Amino acid sequence: MTQSAATIAEPSILSDEIRDGLLQDLVAVSLMLRHLEQTGPVETRGRLATATAAIQQDIEVVRGLIDRLRAA
C-alpha cells in the first residue's frame, strides 16, 4: 500500500472505530439514563434529565466528527 492510499483510508477507519466504540457507548448510556429518568425516584429525575441532555449533545458532536472524518 502506498503512503497516499494509507493516508486516505485512515479517516474512514478512525470514523468506524469511533462509531463502533465511543458512539455506541454514549447511546447506551443515554438509553440507561432515560430509563432511570422514567422509573427512578421523582427527586432524581431532574438531574437525570440534565445528564441525558448532556449525553445527547455529546452524541451529536461525535456524529458530526464521524461525518467529517468520512468526508476527509
N, C-alpha and C positions, 0 to 999 in steps of 0.2 A: 504494500500500500504506500502510495506517495505521501509526502508530508501534507500536500494540499487536500487530498482525499480524507486524511485523518482529521484535519482541522475542520473540514465541512461536517463530518459525522459527529464530532464531539458535542455541539449544542443539542443535536437531536437525541443523542444518548443521555446527556445530562437531563434534558426535559423529561425523558421517560423515567429516569431514576427518581426525579423529584415527584413526578405524578404517582409512581408506584410506591413511593415511600412516604414522604412528607405530606403530600396532599391527602392520601388515603388515611393517614393518622389524624390529620386535622378534621376530616369529615367524620371519622369515627368518634372523636372527642365531642364534636358538635352534636352528633346524634345522642350520645350519652347525656350531655348537658340538657338537651331539650327534653329527654325522657325524665330526668331528675326534676326539671323545672315543672313539668306537668304532674308528677306524682309525689314530689317531696313536700316537706312541711311549708306552709304558707310563708313563714318568716324568712325562708331562704330563697324563695322564688325570684325576688328582685335581684339578688346577687347572681343567681344562676342565669337570669335573663341578660344581665350585663356581660357575664363571661361568654355566653352564647353569641352575643353580638360581636364581641371582640374576636372570637374564633372565626365567625363568618367573614369579618373584614380580612383576617389573615388568609382565609381560603381564597378570597377574591384576589389578593395580592399574589399568592402563589400561582393561581391560574393565569394571571397576567404575565408573570415571569415565564411560565411554561410556554405560553403563546409567543412571547418574544424570542425565546430560545429556538422554538421550532421555525420561526421565520428567518433566523440567522443562517 
